[in-house]
Amino acid sequence: MTPEEKELFQKSIILAEENNKLLQSIKRSLLISRIMSYIYFIFIVGSAVGAYYLIQPYFDKIMTVYKGVDFTTVVENFKVLNQ
């Protein structure tokens, strides 16, 4: 092996190691990005479920009130009051 070939071989080894480091950092950043996306998605879904859990009792009370009301009589009574 000539000195020029040896020097080129050493340079290619150095470049391969640098490429390996760059590829590993890219892989790591993609993994972190994917994990953060999952956490974000879980946060959004969890917030929606939590909001429903907190609002559900009020919603149920409103639904029971509206189920017991006959809207035709309410409209007729409103018309009578506005005359």
Biotite code that builds the C-alpha atoms (Angstrom):
import biotite.structure as struc

atoms = struc.array([
    struc.Atom([0.000, 0.000, 0.000], chain_id="A", res_id=1, res_name="MET", atom_name="CA", element="C"),
    struc.Atom([1.499, 3.315, -1.051], chain_id="A", res_id=2, res_name="THR", atom_name="CA", element="C"),
    struc.Atom([1.595, 6.292, 1.285], chain_id="A", res_id=3, res_name="PRO", atom_name="CA", element="C"),
    struc.Atom([-1.027, 8.079, -0.843], chain_id="A", res_id=4, res_name="GLU", atom_name="CA", element="C"),
    struc.Atom([-3.405, 5.141, -0.607], chain_id="A", res_id=5, res_name="GLU", atom_name="CA", element="C"),
    struc.Atom([-2.811, 4.902, 3.121], chain_id="A", res_id=6, res_name="LYS", atom_name="CA", element="C"),
    struc.Atom([-3.566, 8.616, 3.533], chain_id="A", res_id=7, res_name="GLU", atom_name="CA", element="C"),
    struc.Atom([-6.784, 8.304, 1.458], chain_id="A", res_id=8, res_name="LEU", atom_name="CA", element="C"),
    struc.Atom([-7.795, 5.271, 3.507], chain_id="A", res_id=9, res_name="PHE", atom_name="CA", element="C"),
    struc.Atom([-7.286, 7.206, 6.768], chain_id="A", res_id=10, res_name="GLN", atom_name="CA", element="C"),
    struc.Atom([-9.338, 10.142, 5.427], chain_id="A", res_id=11, res_name="LYS", atom_name="CA", element="C"),
    struc.Atom([-12.146, 7.831, 4.375], chain_id="A", res_id=12, res_name="SER", atom_name="CA", element="C"),
    struc.Atom([-12.162, 6.244, 7.855], chain_id="A", res_id=13, res_name="ILE", atom_name="CA", element="C"),
    struc.Atom([-12.376, 9.689, 9.454], chain_id="A", res_id=14, res_name="ILE", atom_name="CA", element="C"),
    struc.Atom([-15.245, 10.677, 7.119], chain_id="A", res_id=15, res_name="LEU", atom_name="CA", element="C"),
    struc.Atom([-17.072, 7.430, 7.848], chain_id="A", res_id=16, res_name="ALA", atom_name="CA", element="C"),
    struc.Atom([-16.819, 8.059, 11.602], chain_id="A", res_id=17, res_name="GLU", atom_name="CA", element="C"),
    struc.Atom([-18.116, 11.619, 11.182], chain_id="A", res_id=18, res_name="GLU", atom_name="CA", element="C"),
    struc.Atom([-20.990, 10.364, 9.043], chain_id="A", res_id=19, res_name="ASN", atom_name="CA", element="C"),
    struc.Atom([-21.798, 7.769, 11.676], chain_id="A", res_id=20, res_name="ASN", atom_name="CA", element="C"),
    struc.Atom([-21.930, 10.454, 14.377], chain_id="A", res_id=21, res_name="LYS", atom_name="CA", element="C"),
    struc.Atom([-24.188, 12.642, 12.233], chain_id="A", res_id=22, res_name="LEU", atom_name="CA", element="C"),
    struc.Atom([-26.496, 9.753, 11.409], chain_id="A", res_id=23, res_name="LEU", atom_name="CA", element="C"),
    struc.Atom([-26.729, 8.777, 15.065], chain_id="A", res_id=24, res_name="GLN", atom_name="CA", element="C"),
    struc.Atom([-27.641, 12.352, 16.057], chain_id="A", res_id=25, res_name="SER", atom_name="CA", element="C"),
    struc.Atom([-30.283, 12.492, 13.300], chain_id="A", res_id=26, res_name="ILE", atom_name="CA", element="C"),
    struc.Atom([-31.712, 9.186, 14.484], chain_id="A", res_id=27, res_name="LYS", atom_name="CA", element="C"),
    struc.Atom([-31.786, 10.418, 18.082], chain_id="A", res_id=28, res_name="ARG", atom_name="CA", element="C"),
    struc.Atom([-33.508, 13.677, 17.157], chain_id="A", res_id=29, res_name="SER", atom_name="CA", element="C"),
    struc.Atom([-36.142, 11.800, 15.129], chain_id="A", res_id=30, res_name="LEU", atom_name="CA", element="C"),
    struc.Atom([-36.806, 9.525, 18.091], chain_id="A", res_id=31, res_name="LEU", atom_name="CA", element="C"),
    struc.Atom([-37.181, 12.480, 20.437], chain_id="A", res_id=32, res_name="ILE", atom_name="CA", element="C"),
    struc.Atom([-39.461, 14.208, 17.928], chain_id="A", res_id=33, res_name="SER", atom_name="CA", element="C"),
    struc.Atom([-41.648, 11.124, 17.651], chain_id="A", res_id=34, res_name="ARG", atom_name="CA", element="C"),
    struc.Atom([-41.879, 10.788, 21.436], chain_id="A", res_id=35, res_name="ILE", atom_name="CA", element="C"),
    struc.Atom([-42.805, 14.462, 21.788], chain_id="A", res_id=36, res_name="MET", atom_name="CA", element="C"),
    struc.Atom([-45.508, 14.056, 19.131], chain_id="A", res_id=37, res_name="SER", atom_name="CA", element="C"),
    struc.Atom([-46.994, 11.140, 21.067], chain_id="A", res_id=38, res_name="TYR", atom_name="CA", element="C"),
    struc.Atom([-46.914, 13.137, 24.292], chain_id="A", res_id=39, res_name="ILE", atom_name="CA", element="C"),
    struc.Atom([-48.596, 16.069, 22.524], chain_id="A", res_id=40, res_name="TYR", atom_name="CA", element="C"),
    struc.Atom([-51.313, 13.791, 21.118], chain_id="A", res_id=41, res_name="PHE", atom_name="CA", element="C"),
    struc.Atom([-51.901, 12.182, 24.515], chain_id="A", res_id=42, res_name="ILE", atom_name="CA", element="C"),
    struc.Atom([-52.122, 15.645, 26.100], chain_id="A", res_id=43, res_name="PHE", atom_name="CA", element="C"),
    struc.Atom([-54.725, 16.810, 23.567], chain_id="A", res_id=44, res_name="ILE", atom_name="CA", element="C"),
    struc.Atom([-56.867, 13.677, 23.917], chain_id="A", res_id=45, res_name="VAL", atom_name="CA", element="C"),
    struc.Atom([-56.472, 13.701, 27.704], chain_id="A", res_id=46, res_name="GLY", atom_name="CA", element="C"),
    struc.Atom([-57.544, 17.330, 27.883], chain_id="A", res_id=47, res_name="SER", atom_name="CA", element="C"),
    struc.Atom([-60.664, 16.595, 25.852], chain_id="A", res_id=48, res_name="ALA", atom_name="CA", element="C"),
    struc.Atom([-61.559, 13.605, 28.025], chain_id="A", res_id=49, res_name="VAL", atom_name="CA", element="C"),
    struc.Atom([-60.887, 15.598, 31.195], chain_id="A", res_id=50, res_name="GLY", atom_name="CA", element="C"),
    struc.Atom([-63.012, 18.491, 29.988], chain_id="A", res_id=51, res_name="ALA", atom_name="CA", element="C"),
    struc.Atom([-65.871, 16.109, 29.207], chain_id="A", res_id=52, res_name="TYR", atom_name="CA", element="C"),
    struc.Atom([-65.483, 14.493, 32.629], chain_id="A", res_id=53, res_name="TYR", atom_name="CA", element="C"),
    struc.Atom([-65.739, 17.897, 34.331], chain_id="A", res_id=54, res_name="LEU", atom_name="CA", element="C"),
    struc.Atom([-68.628, 19.185, 32.203], chain_id="A", res_id=55, res_name="ILE", atom_name="CA", element="C"),
    struc.Atom([-70.697, 15.981, 32.113], chain_id="A", res_id=56, res_name="GLN", atom_name="CA", element="C"),
    struc.Atom([-72.634, 16.545, 35.394], chain_id="A", res_id=57, res_name="PRO", atom_name="CA", element="C"),
    struc.Atom([-73.736, 20.009, 34.252], chain_id="A", res_id=58, res_name="TYR", atom_name="CA", element="C"),
    struc.Atom([-74.615, 18.680, 30.832], chain_id="A", res_id=59, res_name="PHE", atom_name="CA", element="C"),
    struc.Atom([-76.696, 15.887, 32.359], chain_id="A", res_id=60, res_name="ASP", atom_name="CA", element="C"),
    struc.Atom([-78.584, 18.374, 34.542], chain_id="A", res_id=61, res_name="LYS", atom_name="CA", element="C"),
    struc.Atom([-79.346, 20.576, 31.545], chain_id="A", res_id=62, res_name="ILE", atom_name="CA", element="C"),
    struc.Atom([-80.543, 17.586, 29.531], chain_id="A", res_id=63, res_name="MET", atom_name="CA", element="C"),
    struc.Atom([-82.913, 16.488, 32.320], chain_id="A", res_id=64, res_name="THR", atom_name="CA", element="C"),
    struc.Atom([-84.321, 20.014, 32.530], chain_id="A", res_id=65, res_name="VAL", atom_name="CA", element="C"),
    struc.Atom([-84.916, 20.200, 28.772], chain_id="A", res_id=66, res_name="TYR", atom_name="CA", element="C"),
    struc.Atom([-86.439, 16.711, 28.664], chain_id="A", res_id=67, res_name="LYS", atom_name="CA", element="C"),
    struc.Atom([-89.057, 17.754, 31.198], chain_id="A", res_id=68, res_name="GLY", atom_name="CA", element="C"),
    struc.Atom([-90.044, 20.939, 29.344], chain_id="A", res_id=69, res_name="VAL", atom_name="CA", element="C"),
    struc.Atom([-92.765, 20.949, 26.698], chain_id="A", res_id=70, res_name="ASP", atom_name="CA", element="C"),
    struc.Atom([-91.637, 23.665, 24.305], chain_id="A", res_id=71, res_name="PHE", atom_name="CA", element="C"),
    struc.Atom([-95.022, 24.174, 22.693], chain_id="A", res_id=72, res_name="THR", atom_name="CA", element="C"),
    struc.Atom([-96.518, 25.287, 26.015], chain_id="A", res_id=73, res_name="THR", atom_name="CA", element="C"),
    struc.Atom([-93.513, 27.477, 26.699], chain_id="A", res_id=74, res_name="VAL", atom_name="CA", element="C"),
    struc.Atom([-93.915, 29.238, 23.348], chain_id="A", res_id=75, res_name="VAL", atom_name="CA", element="C"),
    struc.Atom([-97.655, 29.679, 23.919], chain_id="A", res_id=76, res_name="GLU", atom_name="CA", element="C"),
    struc.Atom([-97.079, 31.089, 27.404], chain_id="A", res_id=77, res_name="ASN", atom_name="CA", element="C"),
    struc.Atom([-94.431, 33.432, 26.005], chain_id="A", res_id=78, res_name="PHE", atom_name="CA", element="C"),
    struc.Atom([-96.874, 34.676, 23.362], chain_id="A", res_id=79, res_name="LYS", atom_name="CA", element="C"),
    struc.Atom([-99.526, 35.253, 26.016], chain_id="A", res_id=80, res_name="VAL", atom_name="CA", element="C"),
    struc.Atom([-97.102, 37.206, 28.198], chain_id="A", res_id=81, res_name="LEU", atom_name="CA", element="C"),
    struc.Atom([-95.986, 39.441, 25.333], chain_id="A", res_id=82, res_name="ASN", atom_name="CA", element="C"),
    struc.Atom([-99.526, 40.523, 24.341], chain_id="A", res_id=83, res_name="GLN", atom_name="CA", element="C"),
])
